[in-house]
Every structure is written in C-alpha cells, then in structure tokens.
Amino acid sequence: MRSIVNWDVMMAKRKISAGELAEKIGITPANLSILKNNKAKAVRFSTLAALCEALDCQPADLLEYSEE
C-alpha cells in the first residue's frame, strides 16, 4: 500500500512554482518539498484545503492510493 502525491502535476497545470505555492498557502518551501515528495507521514486538513484552494482542485487531484 502506498500513497501517490500528484502535486507536481497540478502545479505544472496551474503554472505555479513551489516557492509561489508555499507562499500562497503559508508554509515554508522546505515543508512544501517534504509534502510533495511524499516524505511526510501526514498532512493537515487545513494545509490540504489551502492547497486545493490555491490550485483550484479537489483532494483527489493531489493524492492517490495504490495497493502496490
């Protein structure tokens, strides 16, 4: 079982850099990097909501589950 983080895809579609996105959602670029590179063990709902608002998307656009 694993989670797949598709934030890079949405960022590319919205033409937004990691630094710009981090600033919009109020976290450091380092913390955004940890989250988007699937290195975090958890993500706060408030952070997920901020990401969805900034990227104009749904949580399912950002996160995926695979049984592999």
mmCIF file of the N, C-alpha and C atoms, coordinates in Angstrom:
data_MODEL
# 
_entry.id   MODEL 
# 
loop_
_atom_site.group_PDB 
_atom_site.id 
_atom_site.type_symbol 
_atom_site.label_atom_id 
_atom_site.label_alt_id 
_atom_site.label_comp_id 
_atom_site.label_asym_id 
_atom_site.label_entity_id 
_atom_site.label_seq_id 
_atom_site.pdbx_PDB_ins_code 
_atom_site.Cartn_x 
_atom_site.Cartn_y 
_atom_site.Cartn_z 
_atom_site.occupancy 
_atom_site.B_iso_or_equiv 
_atom_site.pdbx_formal_charge 
_atom_site.auth_seq_id 
_atom_site.auth_comp_id 
_atom_site.auth_asym_id 
_atom_site.auth_atom_id 
_atom_site.pdbx_PDB_model_num 
ATOM 1   N N  . MET A 1 1  ? 0.834   -1.178 0.000   1.00 0.00 ? 1  MET A N  1 
ATOM 2   C CA . MET A 1 1  ? 0.000   0.000  0.000   1.00 0.00 ? 1  MET A CA 1 
ATOM 3   C C  . MET A 1 1  ? 0.881   1.244  0.000   1.00 0.00 ? 1  MET A C  1 
ATOM 4   N N  . ARG A 1 2  ? 0.493   2.202  -0.805  1.00 0.00 ? 2  ARG A N  1 
ATOM 5   C CA . ARG A 1 2  ? 1.249   3.448  -0.810  1.00 0.00 ? 2  ARG A CA 1 
ATOM 6   C C  . ARG A 1 2  ? 0.392   4.588  -1.318  1.00 0.00 ? 2  ARG A C  1 
ATOM 7   N N  . SER A 1 3  ? 0.759   5.743  -0.891  1.00 0.00 ? 3  SER A N  1 
ATOM 8   C CA . SER A 1 3  ? 0.095   6.958  -1.345  1.00 0.00 ? 3  SER A CA 1 
ATOM 9   C C  . SER A 1 3  ? 0.942   7.593  -2.428  1.00 0.00 ? 3  SER A C  1 
ATOM 10  N N  . ILE A 1 4  ? 0.280   8.106  -3.433  1.00 0.00 ? 4  ILE A N  1 
ATOM 11  C CA . ILE A 1 4  ? 0.965   8.771  -4.534  1.00 0.00 ? 4  ILE A CA 1 
ATOM 12  C C  . ILE A 1 4  ? 0.580   10.246 -4.491  1.00 0.00 ? 4  ILE A C  1 
ATOM 13  N N  . VAL A 1 5  ? 1.578   11.099 -4.486  1.00 0.00 ? 5  VAL A N  1 
ATOM 14  C CA . VAL A 1 5  ? 1.357   12.541 -4.419  1.00 0.00 ? 5  VAL A CA 1 
ATOM 15  C C  . VAL A 1 5  ? 1.528   13.113 -5.825  1.00 0.00 ? 5  VAL A C  1 
ATOM 16  N N  . ASN A 1 6  ? 0.468   13.733 -6.333  1.00 0.00 ? 6  ASN A N  1 
ATOM 17  C CA . ASN A 1 6  ? 0.471   14.282 -7.694  1.00 0.00 ? 6  ASN A CA 1 
ATOM 18  C C  . ASN A 1 6  ? 0.525   15.807 -7.714  1.00 0.00 ? 6  ASN A C  1 
ATOM 19  N N  . TRP A 1 7  ? 1.175   16.392 -6.728  1.00 0.00 ? 7  TRP A N  1 
ATOM 20  C CA . TRP A 1 7  ? 1.193   17.849 -6.626  1.00 0.00 ? 7  TRP A CA 1 
ATOM 21  C C  . TRP A 1 7  ? 1.955   18.482 -7.770  1.00 0.00 ? 7  TRP A C  1 
ATOM 22  N N  . ASP A 1 8  ? 3.040   17.847 -8.215  1.00 0.00 ? 8  ASP A N  1 
ATOM 23  C CA . ASP A 1 8  ? 3.820   18.397 -9.327  1.00 0.00 ? 8  ASP A CA 1 
ATOM 24  C C  . ASP A 1 8  ? 2.964   18.538 -10.581 1.00 0.00 ? 8  ASP A C  1 
ATOM 25  N N  . VAL A 1 9  ? 2.088   17.560 -10.811 1.00 0.00 ? 9  VAL A N  1 
ATOM 26  C CA . VAL A 1 9  ? 1.217   17.593 -11.982 1.00 0.00 ? 9  VAL A CA 1 
ATOM 27  C C  . VAL A 1 9  ? 0.296   18.805 -11.917 1.00 0.00 ? 9  VAL A C  1 
ATOM 28  N N  . MET A 1 10 ? -0.342  18.990 -10.763 1.00 0.00 ? 10 MET A N  1 
ATOM 29  C CA . MET A 1 10 ? -1.258  20.132 -10.617 1.00 0.00 ? 10 MET A CA 1 
ATOM 30  C C  . MET A 1 10 ? -0.507  21.457 -10.666 1.00 0.00 ? 10 MET A C  1 
ATOM 31  N N  . MET A 1 11 ? 0.676   21.507 -10.089 1.00 0.00 ? 11 MET A N  1 
ATOM 32  C CA . MET A 1 11 ? 1.464   22.731 -10.130 1.00 0.00 ? 11 MET A CA 1 
ATOM 33  C C  . MET A 1 11 ? 1.836   23.082 -11.568 1.00 0.00 ? 11 MET A C  1 
ATOM 34  N N  . ALA A 1 12 ? 2.197   22.080 -12.345 1.00 0.00 ? 12 ALA A N  1 
ATOM 35  C CA . ALA A 1 12 ? 2.539   22.322 -13.753 1.00 0.00 ? 12 ALA A CA 1 
ATOM 36  C C  . ALA A 1 12 ? 1.308   22.783 -14.535 1.00 0.00 ? 12 ALA A C  1 
ATOM 37  N N  . LYS A 1 13 ? 0.159   22.155 -14.284 1.00 0.00 ? 13 LYS A N  1 
ATOM 38  C CA . LYS A 1 13 ? -1.071  22.554 -14.977 1.00 0.00 ? 13 LYS A CA 1 
ATOM 39  C C  . LYS A 1 13 ? -1.448  23.990 -14.658 1.00 0.00 ? 13 LYS A C  1 
ATOM 40  N N  . ARG A 1 14 ? -1.198  24.407 -13.417 1.00 0.00 ? 14 ARG A N  1 
ATOM 41  C CA . ARG A 1 14 ? -1.558  25.762 -12.986 1.00 0.00 ? 14 ARG A CA 1 
ATOM 42  C C  . ARG A 1 14 ? -0.417  26.763 -13.175 1.00 0.00 ? 14 ARG A C  1 
ATOM 43  N N  . LYS A 1 15 ? 0.713   26.257 -13.656 1.00 0.00 ? 15 LYS A N  1 
ATOM 44  C CA . LYS A 1 15 ? 1.899   27.095 -13.923 1.00 0.00 ? 15 LYS A CA 1 
ATOM 45  C C  . LYS A 1 15 ? 2.288   27.912 -12.688 1.00 0.00 ? 15 LYS A C  1 
ATOM 46  N N  . ILE A 1 16 ? 2.498   27.203 -11.585 1.00 0.00 ? 16 ILE A N  1 
ATOM 47  C CA . ILE A 1 16 ? 2.880   27.840 -10.332 1.00 0.00 ? 16 ILE A CA 1 
ATOM 48  C C  . ILE A 1 16 ? 4.122   27.148 -9.779  1.00 0.00 ? 16 ILE A C  1 
ATOM 49  N N  . SER A 1 17 ? 5.061   27.934 -9.309  1.00 0.00 ? 17 SER A N  1 
ATOM 50  C CA . SER A 1 17 ? 6.294   27.375 -8.762  1.00 0.00 ? 17 SER A CA 1 
ATOM 51  C C  . SER A 1 17 ? 6.082   26.935 -7.324  1.00 0.00 ? 17 SER A C  1 
ATOM 52  N N  . ALA A 1 18 ? 6.983   26.111 -6.832  1.00 0.00 ? 18 ALA A N  1 
ATOM 53  C CA . ALA A 1 18 ? 6.900   25.631 -5.452  1.00 0.00 ? 18 ALA A CA 1 
ATOM 54  C C  . ALA A 1 18 ? 6.996   26.798 -4.474  1.00 0.00 ? 18 ALA A C  1 
ATOM 55  N N  . GLY A 1 19 ? 7.882   27.729 -4.730  1.00 0.00 ? 19 GLY A N  1 
ATOM 56  C CA . GLY A 1 19 ? 8.026   28.886 -3.854  1.00 0.00 ? 19 GLY A CA 1 
ATOM 57  C C  . GLY A 1 19 ? 6.774   29.736 -3.809  1.00 0.00 ? 19 GLY A C  1 
ATOM 58  N N  . GLU A 1 20 ? 6.173   29.945 -4.960  1.00 0.00 ? 20 GLU A N  1 
ATOM 59  C CA . GLU A 1 20 ? 4.947   30.736 -5.048  1.00 0.00 ? 20 GLU A CA 1 
ATOM 60  C C  . GLU A 1 20 ? 3.795   30.027 -4.330  1.00 0.00 ? 20 GLU A C  1 
ATOM 61  N N  . LEU A 1 21 ? 3.699   28.711 -4.527  1.00 0.00 ? 21 LEU A N  1 
ATOM 62  C CA . LEU A 1 21 ? 2.642   27.941 -3.874  1.00 0.00 ? 21 LEU A CA 1 
ATOM 63  C C  . LEU A 1 21 ? 2.826   27.932 -2.360  1.00 0.00 ? 21 LEU A C  1 
ATOM 64  N N  . ALA A 1 22 ? 4.048   27.739 -1.907  1.00 0.00 ? 22 ALA A N  1 
ATOM 65  C CA . ALA A 1 22 ? 4.327   27.739 -0.468  1.00 0.00 ? 22 ALA A CA 1 
ATOM 66  C C  . ALA A 1 22 ? 3.905   29.071 0.148   1.00 0.00 ? 22 ALA A C  1 
ATOM 67  N N  . GLU A 1 23 ? 4.214   30.159 -0.525  1.00 0.00 ? 23 GLU A N  1 
ATOM 68  C CA . GLU A 1 23 ? 3.842   31.478 -0.018  1.00 0.00 ? 23 GLU A CA 1 
ATOM 69  C C  . GLU A 1 23 ? 2.323   31.644 0.039   1.00 0.00 ? 23 GLU A C  1 
ATOM 70  N N  . LYS A 1 24 ? 1.634   31.167 -1.006  1.00 0.00 ? 24 LYS A N  1 
ATOM 71  C CA . LYS A 1 24 ? 0.175   31.292 -1.055  1.00 0.00 ? 24 LYS A CA 1 
ATOM 72  C C  . LYS A 1 24 ? -0.511  30.526 0.069   1.00 0.00 ? 24 LYS A C  1 
ATOM 73  N N  . ILE A 1 25 ? 0.032   29.359 0.428   1.00 0.00 ? 25 ILE A N  1 
ATOM 74  C CA . ILE A 1 25 ? -0.646  28.540 1.437   1.00 0.00 ? 25 ILE A CA 1 
ATOM 75  C C  . ILE A 1 25 ? -0.067  28.721 2.833   1.00 0.00 ? 25 ILE A C  1 
ATOM 76  N N  . GLY A 1 26 ? 0.995   29.507 2.949   1.00 0.00 ? 26 GLY A N  1 
ATOM 77  C CA . GLY A 1 26 ? 1.519   29.854 4.258   1.00 0.00 ? 26 GLY A CA 1 
ATOM 78  C C  . GLY A 1 26 ? 2.406   28.814 4.919   1.00 0.00 ? 26 GLY A C  1 
ATOM 79  N N  . ILE A 1 27 ? 3.179   28.080 4.117   1.00 0.00 ? 27 ILE A N  1 
ATOM 80  C CA . ILE A 1 27 ? 4.170   27.160 4.680   1.00 0.00 ? 27 ILE A CA 1 
ATOM 81  C C  . ILE A 1 27 ? 5.521   27.452 4.038   1.00 0.00 ? 27 ILE A C  1 
ATOM 82  N N  . THR A 1 28 ? 6.574   26.921 4.621   1.00 0.00 ? 28 THR A N  1 
ATOM 83  C CA . THR A 1 28 ? 7.899   27.155 4.064   1.00 0.00 ? 28 THR A CA 1 
ATOM 84  C C  . THR A 1 28 ? 8.100   26.311 2.810   1.00 0.00 ? 28 THR A C  1 
ATOM 85  N N  . PRO A 1 29 ? 8.949   26.766 1.895   1.00 0.00 ? 29 PRO A N  1 
ATOM 86  C CA . PRO A 1 29 ? 9.254   25.945 0.723   1.00 0.00 ? 29 PRO A CA 1 
ATOM 87  C C  . PRO A 1 29 ? 9.826   24.572 1.113   1.00 0.00 ? 29 PRO A C  1 
ATOM 88  N N  . ALA A 1 30 ? 10.587  24.518 2.199   1.00 0.00 ? 30 ALA A N  1 
ATOM 89  C CA . ALA A 1 30 ? 11.143  23.238 2.651   1.00 0.00 ? 30 ALA A CA 1 
ATOM 90  C C  . ALA A 1 30 ? 10.035  22.275 3.065   1.00 0.00 ? 30 ALA A C  1 
ATOM 91  N N  . ASN A 1 31 ? 9.040   22.786 3.792   1.00 0.00 ? 31 ASN A N  1 
ATOM 92  C CA . ASN A 1 31 ? 7.924   21.924 4.202   1.00 0.00 ? 31 ASN A CA 1 
ATOM 93  C C  . ASN A 1 31 ? 7.079   21.504 3.010   1.00 0.00 ? 31 ASN A C  1 
ATOM 94  N N  . LEU A 1 32 ? 6.887   22.390 2.053   1.00 0.00 ? 32 LEU A N  1 
ATOM 95  C CA . LEU A 1 32 ? 6.156   22.016 0.839   1.00 0.00 ? 32 LEU A CA 1 
ATOM 96  C C  . LEU A 1 32 ? 6.899   20.913 0.106   1.00 0.00 ? 32 LEU A C  1 
ATOM 97  N N  . SER A 1 33 ? 8.210   21.015 0.023   1.00 0.00 ? 33 SER A N  1 
ATOM 98  C CA . SER A 1 33 ? 9.013   19.994 -0.635  1.00 0.00 ? 33 SER A CA 1 
ATOM 99  C C  . SER A 1 33 ? 8.852   18.638 0.045   1.00 0.00 ? 33 SER A C  1 
ATOM 100 N N  . ILE A 1 34 ? 8.869   18.625 1.369   1.00 0.00 ? 34 ILE A N  1 
ATOM 101 C CA . ILE A 1 34 ? 8.679   17.376 2.114   1.00 0.00 ? 34 ILE A CA 1 
ATOM 102 C C  . ILE A 1 34 ? 7.318   16.766 1.784   1.00 0.00 ? 34 ILE A C  1 
ATOM 103 N N  . LEU A 1 35 ? 6.291   17.604 1.746   1.00 0.00 ? 35 LEU A N  1 
ATOM 104 C CA . LEU A 1 35 ? 4.950   17.113 1.446   1.00 0.00 ? 35 LEU A CA 1 
ATOM 105 C C  . LEU A 1 35 ? 4.828   16.600 0.019   1.00 0.00 ? 35 LEU A C  1 
ATOM 106 N N  . LYS A 1 36 ? 5.308   17.374 -0.941  1.00 0.00 ? 36 LYS A N  1 
ATOM 107 C CA . LYS A 1 36 ? 5.099   16.989 -2.340  1.00 0.00 ? 36 LYS A CA 1 
ATOM 108 C C  . LYS A 1 36 ? 5.994   15.843 -2.799  1.00 0.00 ? 36 LYS A C  1 
ATOM 109 N N  . ASN A 1 37 ? 7.069   15.596 -2.065  1.00 0.00 ? 37 ASN A N  1 
ATOM 110 C CA . ASN A 1 37 ? 7.951   14.481 -2.422  1.00 0.00 ? 37 ASN A CA 1 
ATOM 111 C C  . ASN A 1 37 ? 7.628   13.219 -1.628  1.00 0.00 ? 37 ASN A C  1 
ATOM 112 N N  . ASN A 1 38 ? 6.455   13.211 -1.003  1.00 0.00 ? 38 ASN A N  1 
ATOM 113 C CA . ASN A 1 38 ? 5.943   12.041 -0.285  1.00 0.00 ? 38 ASN A CA 1 
ATOM 114 C C  . ASN A 1 38 ? 6.855   11.619 0.866   1.00 0.00 ? 38 ASN A C  1 
ATOM 115 N N  . LYS A 1 39 ? 7.491   12.585 1.508   1.00 0.00 ? 39 LYS A N  1 
ATOM 116 C CA . LYS A 1 39 ? 8.380   12.305 2.641   1.00 0.00 ? 39 LYS A CA 1 
ATOM 117 C C  . LYS A 1 39 ? 7.686   12.521 3.984   1.00 0.00 ? 39 LYS A C  1 
ATOM 118 N N  . ALA A 1 40 ? 6.505   13.129 3.963   1.00 0.00 ? 40 ALA A N  1 
ATOM 119 C CA . ALA A 1 40 ? 5.766   13.407 5.202   1.00 0.00 ? 40 ALA A CA 1 
ATOM 120 C C  . ALA A 1 40 ? 4.924   12.200 5.586   1.00 0.00 ? 40 ALA A C  1 
ATOM 121 N N  . LYS A 1 41 ? 4.696   12.043 6.856   1.00 0.00 ? 41 LYS A N  1 
ATOM 122 C CA . LYS A 1 41 ? 3.846   10.959 7.341   1.00 0.00 ? 41 LYS A CA 1 
ATOM 123 C C  . LYS A 1 41 ? 2.383   11.388 7.403   1.00 0.00 ? 41 LYS A C  1 
ATOM 124 N N  . ALA A 1 42 ? 2.135   12.692 7.386   1.00 0.00 ? 42 ALA A N  1 
ATOM 125 C CA . ALA A 1 42 ? 0.771   13.208 7.477   1.00 0.00 ? 42 ALA A CA 1 
ATOM 126 C C  . ALA A 1 42 ? 0.702   14.590 6.843   1.00 0.00 ? 42 ALA A C  1 
ATOM 127 N N  . VAL A 1 43 ? -0.524  14.989 6.543   1.00 0.00 ? 43 VAL A N  1 
ATOM 128 C CA . VAL A 1 43 ? -0.774  16.346 6.056   1.00 0.00 ? 43 VAL A CA 1 
ATOM 129 C C  . VAL A 1 43 ? -2.021  16.853 6.790   1.00 0.00 ? 43 VAL A C  1 
ATOM 130 N N  . ARG A 1 44 ? -1.969  18.068 7.266   1.00 0.00 ? 44 ARG A N  1 
ATOM 131 C CA . ARG A 1 44 ? -3.119  18.649 7.967   1.00 0.00 ? 44 ARG A CA 1 
ATOM 132 C C  . ARG A 1 44 ? -4.234  18.933 6.960   1.00 0.00 ? 44 ARG A C  1 
ATOM 133 N N  . PHE A 1 45 ? -5.463  18.768 7.423   1.00 0.00 ? 45 PHE A N  1 
ATOM 134 C CA . PHE A 1 45 ? -6.599  19.090 6.566   1.00 0.00 ? 45 PHE A CA 1 
ATOM 135 C C  . PHE A 1 45 ? -6.579  20.556 6.165   1.00 0.00 ? 45 PHE A C  1 
ATOM 136 N N  . SER A 1 46 ? -6.132  21.426 7.052   1.00 0.00 ? 46 SER A N  1 
ATOM 137 C CA . SER A 1 46 ? -6.080  22.853 6.718   1.00 0.00 ? 46 SER A CA 1 
ATOM 138 C C  . SER A 1 46 ? -5.068  23.111 5.596   1.00 0.00 ? 46 SER A C  1 
ATOM 139 N N  . THR A 1 47 ? -3.957  22.382 5.600   1.00 0.00 ? 47 THR A N  1 
ATOM 140 C CA . THR A 1 47 ? -2.961  22.515 4.538   1.00 0.00 ? 47 THR A CA 1 
ATOM 141 C C  . THR A 1 47 ? -3.510  21.966 3.229   1.00 0.00 ? 47 THR A C  1 
ATOM 142 N N  . LEU A 1 48 ? -4.173  20.831 3.294   1.00 0.00 ? 48 LEU A N  1 
ATOM 143 C CA . LEU A 1 48 ? -4.780  20.241 2.099   1.00 0.00 ? 48 LEU A CA 1 
ATOM 144 C C  . LEU A 1 48 ? -5.841  21.178 1.520   1.00 0.00 ? 48 LEU A C  1 
ATOM 145 N N  . ALA A 1 49 ? -6.642  21.761 2.377   1.00 0.00 ? 49 ALA A N  1 
ATOM 146 C CA . ALA A 1 49 ? -7.664  22.708 1.918   1.00 0.00 ? 49 ALA A CA 1 
ATOM 147 C C  . ALA A 1 49 ? -7.019  23.925 1.266   1.00 0.00 ? 49 ALA A C  1 
ATOM 148 N N  . ALA A 1 50 ? -5.941  24.432 1.856   1.00 0.00 ? 50 ALA A N  1 
ATOM 149 C CA . ALA A 1 50 ? -5.240  25.587 1.281   1.00 0.00 ? 50 ALA A CA 1 
ATOM 150 C C  . ALA A 1 50 ? -4.643  25.237 -0.077  1.00 0.00 ? 50 ALA A C  1 
ATOM 151 N N  . LEU A 1 51 ? -4.098  24.030 -0.202  1.00 0.00 ? 51 LEU A N  1 
ATOM 152 C CA . LEU A 1 51 ? -3.553  23.583 -1.483  1.00 0.00 ? 51 LEU A CA 1 
ATOM 153 C C  . LEU A 1 51 ? -4.652  23.519 -2.541  1.00 0.00 ? 51 LEU A C  1 
ATOM 154 N N  . CYS A 1 52 ? -5.789  22.943 -2.169  1.00 0.00 ? 52 CYS A N  1 
ATOM 155 C CA . CYS A 1 52 ? -6.893  22.828 -3.115  1.00 0.00 ? 52 CYS A CA 1 
ATOM 156 C C  . CYS A 1 52 ? -7.391  24.206 -3.549  1.00 0.00 ? 52 CYS A C  1 
ATOM 157 N N  . GLU A 1 53 ? -7.452  25.123 -2.610  1.00 0.00 ? 53 GLU A N  1 
ATOM 158 C CA . GLU A 1 53 ? -7.890  26.480 -2.950  1.00 0.00 ? 53 GLU A CA 1 
ATOM 159 C C  . GLU A 1 53 ? -6.880  27.160 -3.873  1.00 0.00 ? 53 GLU A C  1 
ATOM 160 N N  . ALA A 1 54 ? -5.599  27.060 -3.542  1.00 0.00 ? 54 ALA A N  1 
ATOM 161 C CA . ALA A 1 54 ? -4.554  27.715 -4.333  1.00 0.00 ? 54 ALA A CA 1 
ATOM 162 C C  . ALA A 1 54 ? -4.437  27.117 -5.737  1.00 0.00 ? 54 ALA A C  1 
ATOM 163 N N  . LEU A 1 55 ? -4.655  25.804 -5.843  1.00 0.00 ? 55 LEU A N  1 
ATOM 164 C CA . LEU A 1 55 ? -4.507  25.128 -7.136  1.00 0.00 ? 55 LEU A CA 1 
ATOM 165 C C  . LEU A 1 55 ? -5.839  24.920 -7.856  1.00 0.00 ? 55 LEU A C  1 
ATOM 166 N N  . ASP A 1 56 ? -6.935  25.372 -7.228  1.00 0.00 ? 56 ASP A N  1 
ATOM 167 C CA . ASP A 1 56 ? -8.278  25.227 -7.792  1.00 0.00 ? 56 ASP A CA 1 
ATOM 168 C C  . ASP A 1 56 ? -8.536  23.778 -8.208  1.00 0.00 ? 56 ASP A C  1 
ATOM 169 N N  . CYS A 1 57 ? -8.456  22.896 -7.207  1.00 0.00 ? 57 CYS A N  1 
ATOM 170 C CA . CYS A 1 57 ? -8.633  21.479 -7.479  1.00 0.00 ? 57 CYS A CA 1 
ATOM 171 C C  . CYS A 1 57 ? -9.287  20.787 -6.283  1.00 0.00 ? 57 CYS A C  1 
ATOM 172 N N  . GLN A 1 58 ? -9.471  19.496 -6.393  1.00 0.00 ? 58 GLN A N  1 
ATOM 173 C CA . GLN A 1 58 ? -10.026 18.661 -5.334  1.00 0.00 ? 58 GLN A CA 1 
ATOM 174 C C  . GLN A 1 58 ? -8.902  17.814 -4.727  1.00 0.00 ? 58 GLN A C  1 
ATOM 175 N N  . PRO A 1 59 ? -9.074  17.334 -3.487  1.00 0.00 ? 59 PRO A N  1 
ATOM 176 C CA . PRO A 1 59 ? -8.038  16.495 -2.870  1.00 0.00 ? 59 PRO A CA 1 
ATOM 177 C C  . PRO A 1 59 ? -7.648  15.287 -3.735  1.00 0.00 ? 59 PRO A C  1 
ATOM 178 N N  . ALA A 1 60 ? -8.614  14.709 -4.433  1.00 0.00 ? 60 ALA A N  1 
ATOM 179 C CA . ALA A 1 60 ? -8.322  13.546 -5.286  1.00 0.00 ? 60 ALA A CA 1 
ATOM 180 C C  . ALA A 1 60 ? -7.401  13.900 -6.446  1.00 0.00 ? 60 ALA A C  1 
ATOM 181 N N  . ASP A 1 61 ? -7.325  15.175 -6.799  1.00 0.00 ? 61 ASP A N  1 
ATOM 182 C CA . ASP A 1 61 ? -6.393  15.606 -7.852  1.00 0.00 ? 61 ASP A CA 1 
ATOM 183 C C  . ASP A 1 61 ? -4.957  15.606 -7.349  1.00 0.00 ? 61 ASP A C  1 
ATOM 184 N N  . LEU A 1 62 ? -4.794  15.675 -6.028  1.00 0.00 ? 62 LEU A N  1 
ATOM 185 C CA . LEU A 1 62 ? -3.469  15.788 -5.420  1.00 0.00 ? 62 LEU A CA 1 
ATOM 186 C C  . LEU A 1 62 ? -2.954  14.475 -4.850  1.00 0.00 ? 62 LEU A C  1 
ATOM 187 N N  . LEU A 1 63 ? -3.858  13.633 -4.384  1.00 0.00 ? 63 LEU A N  1 
ATOM 188 C CA . LEU A 1 63 ? -3.459  12.403 -3.697  1.00 0.00 ? 63 LEU A CA 1 
ATOM 189 C C  . LEU A 1 63 ? -4.132  11.194 -4.331  1.00 0.00 ? 63 LEU A C  1 
ATOM 190 N N  . GLU A 1 64 ? -3.395  10.109 -4.385  1.00 0.00 ? 64 GLU A N  1 
ATOM 191 C CA . GLU A 1 64 ? -3.888  8.871  -4.971  1.00 0.00 ? 64 GLU A CA 1 
ATOM 192 C C  . GLU A 1 64 ? -3.425  7.712  -4.107  1.00 0.00 ? 64 GLU A C  1 
ATOM 193 N N  . TYR A 1 65 ? -4.184  6.643  -4.086  1.00 0.00 ? 65 TYR A N  1 
ATOM 194 C CA . TYR A 1 65 ? -3.843  5.461  -3.313  1.00 0.00 ? 65 TYR A CA 1 
ATOM 195 C C  . TYR A 1 65 ? -3.606  4.295  -4.254  1.00 0.00 ? 65 TYR A C  1 
ATOM 196 N N  . SER A 1 66 ? -2.566  3.515  -4.009  1.00 0.00 ? 66 SER A N  1 
ATOM 197 C CA . SER A 1 66 ? -2.246  2.342  -4.801  1.00 0.00 ? 66 SER A CA 1 
ATOM 198 C C  . SER A 1 66 ? -1.963  1.179  -3.873  1.00 0.00 ? 66 SER A C  1 
ATOM 199 N N  . GLU A 1 67 ? -2.404  0.003  -4.251  1.00 0.00 ? 67 GLU A N  1 
ATOM 200 C CA . GLU A 1 67 ? -2.188  -1.189 -3.419  1.00 0.00 ? 67 GLU A CA 1 
ATOM 201 C C  . GLU A 1 67 ? -0.805  -1.796 -3.629  1.00 0.00 ? 67 GLU A C  1 
ATOM 202 N N  . GLU A 1 68 ? -0.028  -1.292 -4.535  1.00 0.00 ? 68 GLU A N  1 
ATOM 203 C CA . GLU A 1 68 ? 1.330   -1.826 -4.783  1.00 0.00 ? 68 GLU A CA 1 
ATOM 204 C C  . GLU A 1 68 ? 2.222   -1.641 -3.599  1.00 0.00 ? 68 GLU A C  1 
# 
